[in-house]
Amino acid sequence: MKNFTIFLLMLLPVFASAQSEGFEARWFTRSGETLPYRLLPPAGYNAGKAYPLIIFMHGIGERGNDNEKQLLHGSQLFLNDSLRQQFPAFVIFPQCADNATWAPMMVQQDSSGNRSFHFPASLPPTAPSRLLYKLIDSLMASGSVDTKRLYVGGMSMGGMGTFDMLARFPSRFAAAFPICGAGNEKLAKRYAKNTAVWIFHGAEDKLVPPTSSRKFYENLKDRGADVKYTEYPGVGHNSWDNVFAEPELFPWLFSHQLK
């Protein structure tokens, strides 16, 4: 209870500001490293309640340390007044540093310019992801977060980070929504029984082809997972625009909780 009270006192200015201005700029520091992030509190925040937590990871174009660019895609969805009232939750938009990624990977390019992504299971997490894990841990320990209702999603590089995070914490998240991402499909077995996953991709995505998303879907389905796959015909890499217009995304997401 003492830790919970301290946490609330620290965040009271955030709640007051964010309610009127949207996402509040915050910085999380551990061992001399800092992760910029934006926090949106639940609509009608009640200190006596625990709320779901949504983590959304941006793509490669929004990297940096300005604590602003990560809001370019998706933030307006979470600021929708109707959705906020119907699905109150904490929402976190962290920002990945320049020259880093959310998921450790190897990228190869052939003579035609086609790229392929590889995600060796032996690679350790990246520095921004390590900080994000610790931030999530601190929020979970605060008492303000419903630890059975953690949700994670991301687009492009953030979709890759979503798959990577699920593999590293297979029992933590109730549901996930990776968008135009990729990852190590063999690791899907780790979280198939615990996490519901709705995968999105554009059929004409040339930057991150939908091959990996299709494999994830098949692997998860074969293992009896609660999984959905939506592939948009004629859509390229910016499939997130379609996802943010999905009327069932929020109802689906909030219908899940860990057992």
Number of C-alpha atoms within 10 A of each C-alpha: 8 7 11 14 14 11 17 16 11 10 13 12 11 19 22 14 15 19 17 9 10 19 24 20 17 15 15 15 12 11 6 5 11 16 22 23 24 21 20 26 24 21 20 12 16 10 13 8 10 19 23 21 27 21 19 26 28 26 24 19 12 21 20 17 17 13 22 18 14 26 19 12 16 19 19 12 12 21 16 10 12 11 14 18 12 11 18 19 25 24 22 24 25 29 29 30 20 13 8 15 21 29 25 21 20 11 9 11 10 8 6 6 8 12 14 14 17 13 17 12 16 7 11 13 20 17 18 21 23 15 22 24 14 14 20 16 12 14 17 17 15 19 20 21 20 19 21 18 23 27 26 27 24 26 28 25 25 26 30 29 30 28 29 26 22 23 21 16 12 19 16 19 25 25 26 27 26 27 29 31 27 31 27 19 20 13 19 23 18 16 23 23 15 20 24 25 29 20 23 26 33 23 19 18 19 13 14 22 22 22 13 18 27 18 17 24 22 18 19 24 15 11 15 12 20 15 21 15 17 16 17 16 12 10 17 19 21 17 23 22 12 13 20 17 10 10 9 10 13 14 12 13 22 17 11 18 19 15 7
